[in-house]
Structure formats: C-alpha cells, structure tokens
Amino acid sequence: METFLIIDIGTSSMRGIIFDKKGTSLYKKQLRYEPEYHKDGSVIQDAHVFYSHCLEICKDCENYAKSNGYEIKAISMTSQRSSLIPTKDGEPTDMTIMWQDTRVNKLVKKFTAYDDFFIERSGSRLNAVYLGAKIVWLKQNKPEIYEESNQMFNIPSYLIYHMTGESSTDTTYGSRTNLMNIRTLDWDDDLLKILNLDRDKLPKLVKPGEICGSITKEYAALCGIPAGTPVISAGGDQQCAAVGEGLLSNESVSINTGTGGYIIKNIDELPDSLTDKLIYNVSSVPNKYILEIDLLACSSILNWFIRNFYGDKNESYDKVNEDIKSCYDKNINVTALPYLKGKSVKVDDTRIRTAFTNIGLSTTKQDMLYSLMTSLFMEINDGINILRGYGPVSSVIIGGGLTNSKIMNQMQSDAYNLKIHKSAVTESTAIGALISVLVNQGVYESFDIAYENVVHGEEDYYCPNVQNMEYQDEFNGRKEELYDVLKGTKAGYYKVAKENINV
C-alpha cells in the first residue's frame, strides 16, 4: 500500500506521521526538544538536534512501513517558519536563532523609516520574528559567522538540504523573511540592499507543494527510505494548519489559538495598496495569498492565569471550564486587557501589558478569568473586522489549544457574531501537508477534493447567543477605554525607561 510520510516541525517537538491516501494515520513518531531561553532575550537551539531527530524519525517510520508492507511514496514537510540556521555547505556555523528570540527588537527600530517600503515590497514592515532581521543581527553582532556561512537556512530548508542536496525554500517561508517581493515571489534586490545582505547566501525559491528534490543515496543509506523518494515542501505550519482545518474558500476565516494567535483569510490577488494592519503571506493553496493577523499571546494567557491562580494545568482544566461556565451570560463588572506580551491588533504596541480594573471585595478569580478570556476573544474580533474590509466573512474555523473547551468555543461565537465550527481534524498542520503531497502526487485533482477524502469525523458547530453578544459588546467598550487611558503611562507599561514615557 502506498503511504506518505509527513514531517511536522514545531517549536518544542518534531513529528513524523505515516498516512494513507484516505487520511488514516497509520503510525506516529514524536521526538521532543527544548530551546534555550536566556535573560538577554536570546532563544537558541543546537541545529544538530533537528538533524538527528529528523533522521531518527525517517529511519523509524521506514522500518515501520517496511515491516507492514507499506511503501512511502513521498515525504511532505511543514514547519515553524522563522528560525535561522547559518550554515557552511550544510554544516551549522552557529546555534539556531529561534523565532521567539528578542535580541533583534532594537535593531528593527532602526529601520522604521522604511516601514512603508517594506510593507509594499515584502508584505510586512521589518518584523523582529522574520528571518531577514535575524540575518541582519547575525551580520552585525557575529560578522565572522556571517562571512563564514554560505547559506542562511530556516529549519525545513536545512533538513531538506541534507535529505536532497538541494538548497531551497518555498514562498510561504519566503513571505516570512522581509526579503522576498510579495508580488514577484523572488528575492528583492532593493530590500537586500537596505539590509546590506547578500543574495547568494539565500536558497532558491520554489512554490509550496512543489518537489524540492529527492532522497539522495547518502541519506537513503542512513535512514533506509529509498533513494529517489520525492521530498515536498508543503508550506509553513500556519498555512498548512489553515488548509487542514478547511480554509479553502475566501469567505471563511481561520483562527488558530496556539501559544500565539493567528487569524487568517484567503484572497486571490493582493490589493493595489498594502496596509500595516495586516501581514500578507503566500498561502499553501496554489495561486492564493493569505491575510494574516498575529496575536503575540493567546492560549499562553490562559496558561499564565492557571499557573498563578489554579496550580497544575492538567489537573485544573476541568475546574477552569466549570468556573468560566459559572460566569457565562452574566454581567461581570471586571474589565481586563489581554496584553501579556503587548498589543498587536490595529496597533503595534509591544510594551503595553495586561491590566484588571473594577476589582472589589466581591470579585472572584472566576470573574477575573472570565473577563480576561472575553477580552482576548474581543481582541480577535477586532482582527476579524479588519479582514471584513477585504471581502465577506461568513464563517469561522477554529483550531488550537483553546478549542478543547466547549464553553470558550461558545464565547468565541458570541464575540465574533458568526457561526463557528471546530474541525474534526486533530492534526490540522499535518493534514494540510498531507493534502499538499496528495495533490502533487496526482492522487487527487484539487485541494478541495483531497480535503473531502482525507478529513473524517463530526465537526462541532456553535451559533451566537444574542443575549451574551450584548454583554460582550459592552465589555469591549470598557476594554478599549481602559487601553486608551493606560497607553503611554507608567501604569500601563512594563520595564520602560523614563525618557520613553509620554505623560
């Protein structure tokens, strides 16, 4: 039987999943790792860990396939999008600079005069999370490493190079670099000139879902997967997750409530003029773009509250749901801002922090929790309202950690005033990568047909509760007023120098 190996590279683990063409998961191998977090803001990881984990996953999956009479017809890879591995002939020259690394933040501010130019050319102002700013930081702070390195890879490019001998990255990742022209889908010489970076250190760009190369004889000898097996870059993790959750039309919005939050809408063509309220990326769906709004913190907000007010997350989750349910449809007077890492929707305000007001002697932690989560969902709704400016939004697809709570799913429907559905898919990123490889290999004619054939099970649907919608609208007015009062003040900002306070 023909099968397909999906390699899904996350922030803290890598998974290999063998699927058949009907989307049945036959085998899964998962290996964990933990980036190093340092007080200077650096978040780093030894790149050899990614290599060894990928090799072990490929070897283990091939052994399983062979022992069960399966043939791995192709490999499809999806990954976190913006971690930097500088290499020389494929060998890392330094530690991986992970996407969460904040050392680059100060550097980004030096290029603010170019914001409009970067937005028009690359789809985003110079972004501290993106690869381009990380390469600039490396060149300025470790010039000897930059000069020694002849290829600047992200994690999937690094692994694909070792598997195939080809230096490439697909345009979904390219659109997360600030170095690729979002319209021509090629490296942009003007952007490279502004940042003083070398084009020849960048891999070639390919389309998502395209074969990047084939397993070499050398890699086949190490892992057992036959030489010549095609390797496909399915696209970035958020793009693939959107596909796996069913975001194939232009009228739906996908919301992924992971550690950070991602709000995504498909469009066929870029507007003539791009705005700084959105991030414009290439979709994993052929010939489409995605409009993306990122929240700096999402399920991490709930995890923070549980850790400080409930204790162990696993033991407390049922209690948290009960407490939220006890507050539902009631006028909770506590007002909250959900900005543990800053506000990113509408305003790039990374210093503002979470606040609670109107706390009295009768206030409970249940009230505070409910107001905090309500404020988060209303913030997401502000993002949906921005996307409405680019065409109809008729439904919302939800995924990620927060969707395990039915009461929070209902709260989302109320906040967005939209019917929402939770896909039956539990491995949305891997399923998106599977759909990509199935279309590439000619198993199905289109993404829509592939989705219909590989996604099974019952979906959960939630419709707005009119009574609770009225409360959430009133709550959102209080939240916005609180933000307006606190922004720029000592009471609203975290670890900010006196000269940066506007009073």
Protein Blocks (a to p, Z undefined) as FASTA:
>chain_A
ZZdddddddfkbccdddddfkopafbdcdddddddddfkopacddfklmmmmmmmmmmmm
mmmmmmnopacfbdcddddfkbccddeehiafbdcddfklcklmmmmmmmmmmmmmmmmm
nopacdfkbmklmmmmmmmmmmmlmmmpmbdcdfklmmmmmmnopacddfklmmmnopac
fklopacfklmmmnopafklpccdddehiafbdcdfklmmmnopaghiacddebjfklmm
mmmnopabfkbccddddfbdcdddddfbdcfbdcfkbccdddfbghiacdddddfbfklm
mmmmmmmmnopfklmmmmmmmmmmmmgopacfbdcdfbfnopfehpacfkbccddehiaf
kbcfklmmmmmmmmmmmmmmmmmmmmmmnoccfbdcdedjklmpmklmmmmmmmnopacd
ddfbfblmlmmmmmmmmmmnomambfklmmmmmpgcjdddddddfklmmmmmmmmmmmmm
mmmmmgopaklpghiafklpcZZ
